[in-house]
C-alpha cells in the first residue's frame, strides 16, 4: 500500500507541474474563456444579481449559461481568485485524477505498477493540460459525469431502485454545469438503453431535465433555450468554425483560402486534420480503445474489469468521431473536445491491463506507446502555445490594451474575437462581441466571418477601435477601413477611429 501511495503522490506532482507550466510561459494570462468568467463572477459579486447583466457585450441578450460553475467559483475569497484563478481548473482536474487513482487502486488491489501506469497516462494527456489553463466548467462537468457513470455501473451490477435518487441529482448537476457534457451524457444514456435493453437508462434524459428544472427553480428552462440557440447558430455556420474572418469572408476572400486551424477543412485535408486533433489531444484514449477490440474477441482473458467501463471509454470517442465527420452533428460542438471525457477511464483501462494481462509484452508495448504519444502531444501543445499569439496575453498585447485604456471611451472590435474578453475585463470598454448565453443571431454579420464591409461594420455599430493581428489584415480590408490612427506593438495592431471616420 505504501508504494501505491508513493506512485500516487509522484504522478499527481508530475501532473501539477505539467499543468502549471503554461502559466509560467504566459505570466500575463492565457485562455479565452478565463476573462469572461472572471468578469461574470466579479459582476455577480458586485450586484448580487443572478444571472449578472454584462451590457459591455453588446451582441449578448442574456447570460443564460449553466449556473453551477460560476456560483461555486464565486464562493472562493476574492483575494484567492484574483491571485490564483488560473489554477482553479487545474485543481479540479487533479481532484478528478485522484478519483481515477482511487478507482484504479480498488480494481487492482493497490498494485504500485497500476498507480504508476494510470497516473502517468492521465498526467501526460494533452487535452487535460491544454484546456485547463483557464477558468472553465468542463472539468467539474466531467467529474460529475464520471461519478454518474459509476452510479450507473452500480445499477447495472444490481443496486436497487433507490440508486436513482443520486443518479437523478448528479445528472441534473451535469445539465446545470456544461452543455457539451450534457449532450455526451444523453448520448451515453440512449446507447446504454439499446445495449442493455433497459428503458430506465433512456429515461435519464427526461429525468435529468425535470430534476434540473426543480433544482434551479425553473432557471434551467432558460439554459435549455440558450442551448438550442447555440446549436441552431452552428447548424447554419459549422463550416466556418475557426475560419479566418477576413480571408474566408465572402466580401474579402477569394474562396480558395482556408485557415490552417479551421475546424472543418475541405476534402482529405479536413479528414486528416480531424484525425490529427482527435488523436493528438488524447492519444492514450484511442490506444485504449484498441484494447477494447481485443476484449471482444471470443475466449480472451487479456483484460479483467467491469465491461461497462469499456462503454464509458468508447462512447465519448464515438461521439467525437460522429461530430467530426457527420455534417448533421457538427453543430453540437468541436468533436475532439469530447475526448476530454475519456481520460479517467482510459487511464483505468491501462492500469488494469498492465496488472492482469496474460500478454505482458503486448500490454506493456501499448501502454508505453500511449505514454510516448501523450508526451509528444503535450510537447506539440507547448510549442504552439509559445508560438501562437492568440493563445496567451503577451507583453505586446498588454501594452496595446493599456494604451487603449488611456484613450477616449468607445466601442472596441477585436479580431480574433477572443481578444474581446481580456479587453473588456481590463478596460471596462464595450466590445462588439457576445456568444455567451443567449442571442447568437446578433453575431451573424461579423462572426464567424465578416458578411459586410468593415467600413459598414464601423458605421452600423459605432466602432471606435479595432484591435487585431497582422495576419488578420489584407490590403483590401485595410483599404476599406475608415481614416484612423494606427498603433502597433509586435504583431498586434490597434486602429483608432472617431465616430465620423477621422483619426483620433
Secondary structure per residue as TSV (DSSP state, phi and psi in degrees):
chain	resnum	aa	ss	phi	psi
A	1	X	-	360.0	-38.5
A	2	X	H	-63.0	-38.8
A	3	X	H	-71.9	-29.2
A	4	X	H	-62.3	-44.9
A	5	X	H	-65.9	-35.8
A	6	X	H	-62.6	-43.7
A	7	X	H	-63.9	-39.0
A	8	X	H	-61.7	-49.5
A	9	X	H	-62.5	-41.1
A	10	X	H	-65.2	-44.8
A	11	X	H	-73.1	-33.4
A	12	X	H	-63.8	-39.5
A	13	X	H	-64.3	-43.6
A	14	X	H	-60.7	-43.6
A	15	X	H	-60.1	-42.0
A	16	X	H	-62.7	-44.8
A	17	X	H	-61.9	-45.5
A	18	X	H	-64.6	-29.9
A	19	X	H	-85.5	-24.6
A	20	X	H	-92.3	-9.2
A	21	X	H	-56.9	-43.9
A	22	X	H	-59.9	-33.3
A	23	X	H	-66.9	-33.7
A	24	X	H	-68.5	-33.5
A	25	X	H	-75.8	-22.2
A	26	X	-	-132.2	73.5
A	27	X	T	-63.7	-17.3
A	28	X	T	-88.7	-2.9
A	29	X	-	116.1	160.7
A	30	X	B	-154.3	162.1
A	31	X	-	91.5	123.2
A	32	X	H	-65.4	-47.7
A	33	X	H	-70.3	-21.4
A	34	X	H	-55.9	-46.5
A	35	X	H	-73.8	-30.6
A	36	X	H	-62.5	-47.3
A	37	X	H	-66.7	-35.4
A	38	X	H	-61.3	-43.6
A	39	X	H	-66.9	-43.7
A	40	X	H	-57.0	-49.3
A	41	X	H	-69.5	-38.5
A	42	X	H	-62.3	-42.7
A	43	X	H	-69.6	-38.3
A	44	X	H	-62.1	-43.1
A	45	X	H	-65.2	-38.8
A	46	X	H	-67.6	-41.8
A	47	X	H	-102.6	-23.6
A	48	X	-	73.6	5.7
A	49	X	-	-89.6	133.8
A	50	X	S	-129.8	132.2
A	51	X	S	-70.0	153.1
A	52	X	-	-68.0	154.4
A	53	X	-	-93.4	131.3
A	54	X	-	-125.6	73.9
A	55	X	T	-67.0	-13.7
A	56	X	T	-66.3	-20.7
A	57	X	B	-88.9	94.8
A	58	X	T	-75.0	-11.5
A	59	X	T	-101.1	6.8
A	60	X	-	-93.8	147.1
A	61	X	S	-101.4	-46.9
A	62	X	B	-143.9	150.1
A	63	X	-	-93.8	75.7
A	64	X	-	-102.0	47.3
A	65	X	-	-74.8	156.0
A	66	X	-	-53.9	133.2
A	67	X	S	-89.5	-15.0
A	68	X	H	-64.3	-46.0
A	69	X	H	-60.1	-53.8
A	70	X	H	-64.7	-32.7
A	71	X	H	-67.1	-37.0
A	72	X	H	-69.1	-45.1
A	73	X	H	-64.8	-32.8
A	74	X	T	-64.5	-15.9
A	75	X	T	-75.1	-17.8
A	76	X	S	-68.6	143.5
A	77	X	-	-57.6	143.3
A	78	X	H	-59.9	-39.1
A	79	X	H	-65.1	-36.6
A	80	X	H	-65.4	-44.8
A	81	X	H	-65.6	-40.5
A	82	X	H	-61.4	-38.6
A	83	X	H	-91.0	-32.6
A	84	X	H	-121.7	15.8
A	85	X	G	-60.2	-30.9
A	86	X	G	-70.7	-9.3
A	87	X	G	-105.9	-0.6
A	88	X	H	-61.9	-49.6
A	89	X	H	-63.8	-35.0
A	90	X	H	-62.4	-43.5
A	91	X	H	-65.3	-38.4
A	92	X	H	-62.3	-41.9
A	93	X	H	-64.7	-36.6
A	94	X	H	-69.8	-31.4
A	95	X	H	-63.3	-43.1
A	96	X	H	-64.0	-39.7
A	97	X	H	-63.0	-39.0
A	98	X	H	-63.2	-40.3
A	99	X	H	-61.4	-42.3
A	100	X	H	-59.8	-42.7
A	101	X	H	-69.2	-32.3
A	102	X	H	-66.9	-42.8
A	103	X	H	-62.9	-42.7
A	104	X	H	-59.7	-45.6
A	105	X	H	-61.1	-41.4
A	106	X	H	-63.2	-40.8
A	107	X	H	-79.3	-19.6
A	108	X	H	-118.3	12.7
A	109	X	T	57.2	35.3
A	110	X	S	58.8	46.5
A	111	X	-	-78.4	128.4
A	112	X	H	-56.9	-37.9
A	113	X	H	-62.9	-31.1
A	114	X	H	-68.5	-45.2
A	115	X	H	-64.0	-39.8
A	116	X	H	-65.0	-44.0
A	117	X	H	-64.9	-52.9
A	118	X	H	-63.1	-41.7
A	119	X	H	-64.8	-42.4
A	120	X	H	-67.4	-39.9
A	121	X	H	-61.9	-48.8
A	122	X	H	-68.2	-42.6
A	123	X	H	-59.8	-34.8
A	124	X	T	-98.5	5.3
A	125	X	-	-66.3	119.1
A	126	X	H	-57.9	-40.5
A	127	X	H	-70.2	-27.1
A	128	X	H	-71.3	-26.1
A	129	X	H	-84.1	-47.4
A	130	X	H	-71.6	-40.1
A	131	X	G	-76.6	-25.1
A	132	X	G	-95.4	25.6
A	133	X	G	-79.3	-2.0
A	134	X	S	-140.4	160.5
A	135	X	-	-61.9	130.4
A	136	X	-	-164.2	151.4
A	137	X	S	-86.5	-4.0
A	138	X	H	-63.8	-36.4
A	139	X	H	-64.6	-46.8
A	140	X	H	-63.8	-41.6
A	141	X	H	-63.0	-41.2
A	142	X	H	-64.0	-41.0
A	143	X	H	-62.1	-43.7
A	144	X	H	-63.5	-41.0
A	145	X	H	-65.6	-39.1
A	146	X	H	-59.7	-44.8
A	147	X	H	-63.0	-42.3
A	148	X	H	-59.8	-44.6
A	149	X	H	-66.8	-33.0
A	150	X	H	-66.9	-36.9
A	151	X	H	-65.8	-40.9
A	152	X	H	-63.2	-37.5
A	153	X	H	-59.9	-41.3
A	154	X	H	-60.8	-39.2
A	155	X	H	-65.2	-43.2
A	156	X	H	-61.1	-36.0
A	157	X	T	-83.8	2.8
A	158	X	T	117.5	5.0
A	159	X	-	-61.7	149.6
A	160	X	-	-72.5	173.5
A	161	X	T	-59.3	-20.9
A	162	X	T	-61.0	-21.2
A	163	X	H	-62.9	-19.2
A	164	X	H	-68.7	-19.3
A	165	X	H	-65.8	-56.3
A	166	X	H	-65.7	-31.4
A	167	X	H	-60.3	-46.9
A	168	X	H	-62.7	-41.3
A	169	X	H	-66.2	-48.3
A	170	X	H	-67.7	-38.8
A	171	X	H	-62.3	-37.8
A	172	X	H	-65.4	-37.9
A	173	X	H	-65.1	-33.3
A	174	X	H	-60.8	-46.0
A	175	X	H	-61.1	-32.8
A	176	X	T	-88.2	8.9
A	177	X	T	-119.1	-44.8
A	178	X	-	-158.8	132.5
A	179	X	H	-75.8	-42.1
A	180	X	H	-66.1	-36.5
A	181	X	H	-67.7	-34.0
A	182	X	H	-58.9	-46.2
A	183	X	H	-60.8	-42.5
A	184	X	H	-64.5	-42.7
A	185	X	H	-60.7	-44.5
A	186	X	H	-65.0	-39.6
A	187	X	H	-61.0	-46.9
A	188	X	H	-62.2	-42.3
A	189	X	H	-60.6	-43.3
A	190	X	H	-69.1	-38.9
A	191	X	H	-67.4	-39.6
A	192	X	H	-59.0	-41.0
A	193	X	H	-60.3	-37.7
A	194	X	H	-73.1	-43.7
A	195	X	H	-66.2	-43.9
A	196	X	H	-98.8	-0.3
A	197	X	T	54.0	45.8
A	198	X	-	-131.2	109.8
A	199	X	H	-64.6	-19.5
A	200	X	H	-60.0	-30.8
A	201	X	H	-72.5	-37.9
A	202	X	H	-64.0	-31.3
A	203	X	T	-65.2	-14.6
A	204	X	H	-60.9	-27.6
A	205	X	H	-65.2	-59.6
A	206	X	H	-66.3	-34.4
A	207	X	H	-61.8	-42.6
A	208	X	H	-64.2	-39.4
A	209	X	H	-65.5	-48.5
A	210	X	H	-62.6	-44.0
A	211	X	H	-65.0	-39.1
A	212	X	H	-64.3	-38.2
A	213	X	H	-59.8	-44.9
A	214	X	H	-66.9	-48.9
A	215	X	H	-62.3	-33.2
A	216	X	T	-94.5	4.8
A	217	X	T	62.8	30.3
A	218	X	T	93.7	-8.8
A	219	X	T	-64.1	-25.7
A	220	X	H	-62.6	-23.4
A	221	X	H	-60.0	-38.9
A	222	X	H	-69.1	-38.9
A	223	X	H	-61.5	-40.9
A	224	X	H	-64.9	-40.1
A	225	X	H	-62.4	-41.8
A	226	X	H	-66.9	-34.7
A	227	X	H	-62.2	-46.6
A	228	X	H	-64.2	-35.0
A	229	X	H	-61.1	-46.7
A	230	X	H	-72.1	-37.6
A	231	X	H	-64.1	-41.8
A	232	X	H	-62.5	-42.5
A	233	X	H	-59.6	-48.9
A	234	X	H	-76.2	-18.7
A	235	X	H	-66.3	-26.4
A	236	X	H	-86.9	-25.2
A	237	X	H	-127.5	14.7
A	238	X	G	-58.8	-28.9
A	239	X	G	-61.5	-18.8
A	240	X	G	-113.1	15.9
A	241	X	T	-63.6	121.4
A	242	X	T	78.8	10.4
A	243	X	-	-72.0	160.2
A	244	X	-	-75.6	120.5
A	245	X	T	-65.5	-22.8
A	246	X	T	-102.1	-54.9
A	247	X	T	-69.4	-18.9
A	248	X	T	-109.6	14.3
A	249	X	S	-76.9	143.4
A	250	X	T	-67.9	-13.9
A	251	X	T	-85.4	-44.2
A	252	X	T	-113.0	-11.8
A	253	X	-	-87.2	164.2
A	254	X	-	-98.1	-10.7
A	255	X	S	85.6	0.4
A	256	X	-	-110.7	-15.1
A	257	X	-	-91.6	139.8
A	258	X	-	-132.6	127.5
A	259	X	-	-60.8	135.9
A	260	X	T	-56.1	-33.4
A	261	X	T	-91.1	3.8
A	262	X	-	-56.7	139.7
A	263	X	S	-71.9	-51.3
A	264	X	S	-107.9	78.9
A	265	X	-	-76.8	162.4
A	266	X	S	-86.1	156.9
A	267	X	H	65.6	-154.8
A	268	X	H	-66.4	-27.7
A	269	X	H	-60.4	-38.4
A	270	X	H	-66.6	-41.3
A	271	X	H	-63.3	-46.6
A	272	X	H	-63.1	-39.3
A	273	X	H	-64.7	-44.5
A	274	X	H	-61.5	-42.2
A	275	X	H	-62.9	-40.6
A	276	X	H	-63.2	-48.3
A	277	X	H	-77.0	-34.3
A	278	X	H	-62.2	-47.6
A	279	X	H	-77.2	-39.7
A	280	X	H	-64.4	-33.0
A	281	X	T	-79.2	-17.1
A	282	X	-	-157.1	70.5
A	283	X	H	-59.2	-37.7
A	284	X	H	-61.2	-35.4
A	285	X	H	-62.2	-43.3
A	286	X	H	-71.5	-35.7
A	287	X	H	-67.8	-35.4
A	288	X	H	-63.9	-32.3
A	289	X	H	-63.3	-29.4
A	290	X	H	-63.8	-35.6
A	291	X	H	-66.5	-31.9
A	292	X	H	-63.7	-41.8
A	293	X	H	-59.5	-42.9
A	294	X	H	-62.6	-37.1
A	295	X	H	-61.0	-30.2
A	296	X	T	-79.6	-9.2
A	297	X	S	-70.4	140.3
A	298	X	T	-60.3	134.4
A	299	X	T	75.8	11.9
A	300	X	-	-78.9	138.1
A	301	X	-	-120.4	26.9
A	302	X	S	-69.8	-38.8
A	303	X	-	-116.6	164.1
A	304	X	-	-153.8	84.1
A	305	X	S	-163.3	167.9
A	306	X	-	-57.7	127.9
A	307	X	T	-55.9	-38.2
A	308	X	H	-55.6	-26.1
A	309	X	H	-59.3	-29.1
A	310	X	H	-64.0	-39.7
A	311	X	H	-65.3	-40.5
A	312	X	H	-62.5	-26.9
A	313	X	H	-83.9	-46.6
A	314	X	H	-73.6	-38.8
A	315	X	H	-65.9	-42.7
A	316	X	H	-61.0	-36.9
A	317	X	H	-64.5	-39.9
A	318	X	H	-63.4	-43.1
A	319	X	H	-68.2	-34.4
A	320	X	H	-58.9	-44.6
A	321	X	H	-68.1	-43.2
A	322	X	H	-62.0	-43.7
A	323	X	H	-78.1	-9.5
A	324	X	H	-90.6	-32.6
A	325	X	H	-116.7	-16.7
A	326	X	-	-97.8	112.1
A	327	X	G	-52.6	-41.2
A	328	X	G	-61.8	-25.0
A	329	X	G	-102.6	-1.1
A	330	X	G	-70.1	-10.9
A	331	X	G	-83.1	-6.6
A	332	X	G	-104.6	34.4
A	333	X	-	115.3	154.1
A	334	X	-	-64.6	116.5
A	335	X	G	-55.4	-40.0
A	336	X	G	-62.1	-23.3
A	337	X	G	-67.6	-20.8
A	338	X	G	-67.4	-21.2
A	339	X	G	-70.8	-10.9
A	340	X	G	-55.2	-35.8
A	341	X	G	-82.3	-0.2
A	342	X	G	-94.0	-12.0
A	343	X	H	-62.1	-41.9
A	344	X	H	-64.0	-52.5
A	345	X	H	-74.2	-29.2
A	346	X	H	-63.0	-42.1
A	347	X	H	-63.9	-41.2
A	348	X	H	-64.0	-43.1
A	349	X	H	-58.7	-45.7
A	350	X	H	-64.3	-39.6
A	351	X	H	-63.1	-46.0
A	352	X	H	-69.1	-36.7
A	353	X	H	-61.7	-48.2
A	354	X	H	-60.4	-37.0
A	355	X	H	-74.7	-39.4
A	356	X	H	-116.3	3.3
A	357	X	-	-62.6	148.6
A	358	X	S	-102.3	8.6
A	359	X	-	-134.5	70.7
A	360	X	H	-57.5	-39.6
A	361	X	H	-62.9	-42.6
A	362	X	H	-68.3	-47.2
A	363	X	H	-65.2	-39.6
A	364	X	H	-65.2	-40.5
A	365	X	H	-63.3	-42.4
A	366	X	H	-67.4	-42.4
A	367	X	H	-63.7	-43.1
A	368	X	H	-65.6	-37.7
A	369	X	H	-62.3	-41.0
A	370	X	H	-62.3	-42.8
A	371	X	H	-65.5	-44.7
A	372	X	H	-61.4	-42.8
A	373	X	H	-65.7	-40.1
A	374	X	H	-60.4	-47.6
A	375	X	H	-62.5	-41.1
A	376	X	H	-63.0	-43.5
A	377	X	H	-62.5	-39.8
A	378	X	H	-65.6	-41.0
A	379	X	H	-62.9	-40.7
A	380	X	H	-63.0	-41.3
A	381	X	H	-62.0	-47.6
A	382	X	H	-57.7	-43.0
A	383	X	H	-61.9	-46.6
A	384	X	H	-67.6	-34.3
A	385	X	H	-61.0	-41.9
A	386	X	H	-73.9	-37.6
A	387	X	H	-82.2	-29.2
A	388	X	-	-96.1	114.4
A	389	X	G	-68.2	-10.7
A	390	X	G	-74.2	-20.1
A	391	X	G	-82.3	-14.9
A	392	X	B	-153.1	168.9
A	393	X	-	-97.1	104.4
A	394	X	-	-94.3	177.0
A	395	X	H	-64.1	-34.2
A	396	X	H	-65.4	-46.1
A	397	X	H	-64.1	-40.5
A	398	X	H	-59.5	-39.7
A	399	X	H	-62.8	-44.1
A	400	X	H	-65.6	-39.2
A	401	X	H	-64.5	-39.2
A	402	X	H	-63.4	-40.7
A	403	X	H	-67.9	-38.1
A	404	X	H	-60.6	-41.4
A	405	X	H	-62.8	-26.3
A	406	X	T	-87.9	-1.6
A	407	X	S	-96.2	169.2
A	408	X	-	-57.9	154.6
A	409	X	-	-60.4	150.5
A	410	X	-	169.6	161.9
A	411	X	E	-74.1	137.7
A	412	X	E	-112.0	131.9
A	413	X	E	-107.6	134.8
A	414	X	E	-121.9	137.1
A	415	X	E	-136.9	111.6
A	416	X	S	-71.9	154.5
A	417	X	T	-63.6	-23.1
A	418	X	T	-59.3	-26.3
A	419	X	H	-64.1	-21.1
A	420	X	H	-58.4	-34.5
A	421	X	H	-65.8	-48.8
A	422	X	H	-70.9	-33.4
A	423	X	H	-62.7	-50.1
A	424	X	H	-73.9	-28.7
A	425	X	H	-66.0	-42.6
A	426	X	H	-86.7	-26.8
A	427	X	H	-111.3	-20.7
A	428	X	-	76.8	2.9
A	429	X	-	-70.2	146.3
A	430	X	-	-68.1	147.2
A	431	X	B	-128.6	149.3
A	432	X	S	-81.7	73.8
A	433	X	-	-159.9	163.9
A	434	X	-	-166.5	-124.7
A	435	X	-	69.6	30.8
A	436	X	S	-107.9	-67.2
A	437	X	S	-103.5	-69.1
A	438	X	B	-145.3	140.6
A	439	X	-	118.4	33.4
A	440	X	G	-65.3	-25.3
A	441	X	G	-59.2	-28.6
A	442	X	G	-65.7	-18.8
A	443	X	G	-79.0	-22.1
A	444	X	T	-59.0	-32.3
A	445	X	T	-69.1	-21.0
A	446	X	T	-124.4	-9.9
A	447	X	S	-148.0	138.3
A	448	X	S	-82.2	-5.2
A	449	X	S	-132.3	156.0
A	450	X	-	-72.1	122.3
A	451	X	-	-108.4	10.1
A	452	X	S	-148.1	156.3
A	453	X	-	-58.6	148.5
A	454	X	H	-64.9	-32.6
A	455	X	H	-66.6	-32.3
A	456	X	H	-70.3	-37.7
A	457	X	H	-59.8	-46.3
A	458	X	H	-60.1	-43.9
A	459	X	H	-69.5	-47.1
A	460	X	H	-62.2	-41.6
A	461	X	H	-99.5	-6.3
A	462	X	T	70.2	43.3
A	463	X	E	-72.0	131.6
A	464	X	E	-102.2	-26.6
A	465	X	E	-140.0	144.0
A	466	X	E	-124.1	117.8
A	467	X	E	-105.5	123.5
A	468	X	E	-152.3	-173.2
A	469	X	E	-117.2	158.0
A	470	X	G	-53.6	-45.1
A	471	X	G	-76.0	-1.0
A	472	X	G	-89.3	-12.7
A	473	X	-	-107.9	128.1
A	474	X	-	-108.5	167.0
A	475	X	H	-61.5	-41.3
A	476	X	H	-65.9	-40.9
A	477	X	H	-63.3	-47.6
A	478	X	H	-65.5	-32.2
A	479	X	H	-66.2	-27.3
A	480	X	H	-85.2	-9.1
A	481	X	S	-69.0	140.9
A	482	X	-	-62.3	164.6
A	483	X	S	-54.3	135.6
A	484	X	-	-154.1	164.0
A	485	X	E	-100.0	131.5
A	486	X	E	-107.0	125.6
A	487	X	E	-110.8	136.1
A	488	X	E	-135.6	132.6
A	489	X	E	-133.0	112.3
A	490	X	T	59.7	-133.4
A	491	X	T	-85.2	2.9
A	492	X	E	-97.7	139.8
A	493	X	E	-124.1	141.3
A	494	X	E	-125.9	110.6
A	495	X	E	-92.8	129.3
A	496	X	E	-113.1	114.7
A	497	X	B	-106.3	162.1
A	498	X	-	-109.9	173.0
A	499	X	T	-66.9	-16.3
A	500	X	T	-104.1	2.7
A	501	X	S	99.6	-6.6
A	502	X	-	-82.9	162.4
A	503	X	B	-75.6	152.3
A	504	X	-	-84.3	360.0
